[in-house]
Amino acid sequence: MTASPVLSRDADGVRTLTVDRPDKLNALDRNTLQALDQAFAAAAADPAVRVVVLTGSGAKAFVAGADIAEMNTLTAIEAREFSLLGQGLMRRIERMPKPVIAMVNGYALGGGLELAMACHLRIAADSARLGQPEVNLGLVPGFGGTQRLLRLAGRAAALELCLGGAPVDAARALQLGLVNRVVPVAELEAETMKLAAQLANAAPLALRGVLDAVVLGGECGMEEGLQFETAQFALLFASEDMREGTAAFLGKRKPQFRNR
Ligand code: CAA
């Protein structure tokens, strides 16, 4: 049996998934895309998992893109399937019912940046480099990069990165709104796990409401988005956790959320 290209580790409600092909800078071949898809489906279904952290093996790369060696052999028909496989994975991650944090520990290029952008939050090491270099291969991004980059950072940034093909450093990525935070590489894991622990202790149904309202609501017009927000807001009044959270505030104590 060959080893899975995705490692999984659990601690205190946080599942850490690690793309594990360090000799190929964690490049995404079909096998790895499928393994990630299964890993995210399992994390979504497991009530013990409150937060997912996604990262890459080794000190050099988060993910250096789709696997160029594999792409070099694909027909156009196979490339369509490859793109749909990647896009399907990114959409699964974006629509996860629990927060997903990308811990960007190095190169996040092409499919690697697309993977990071599908996550809900991104913390980057100061040594990270992010970009959409597909034009250098005679290609365009194929796992949703043109669309998510546009929505995340705007048209100017999307065109700068996708037309230019050159990576940006972490400081510029922060300036463009591509990442939420930049931390010294030595502190990346501790800072990411601190955020993950905070989210793992928050009310899961409320987090899910935020994800639904922001991710799905953000894809509608203002009127529909506001209606969607109201529906999420009202629904949470049926949860025990909302009663607990408000009662704990009034009782000046820490809430105990139970995902109910
Ligand atoms: N696919 C396949 N293999 C890759 C890879 C990739 N995306 N990125 C790196 N590797 C492999 C290299 O071929 C090399 O393997 P060998 O040792 O067997 O030769 C190994 O990983 C180490 O890489 P380098 O020797 O190149 O390391 P470096 O430090 O000199 O350079 C780098 C690092 C700048 C990230 C360089 O590896 C690089 O430019 N990688 C490609 C980045 C890229 O173009 N990504 C976009 C892919 S296209 C895409 O993602 C399309 C899409 O949207 C779906």
Residues whose N, C-alpha, C, O or C-beta is under 5 A from the ligand:
A	BS01	CAA	D23 K24 L25 A27 A64 G65 A66 D67 I68 A69 Y107 L109 G110 G111 P133 E134 V140 P141 G142 F143
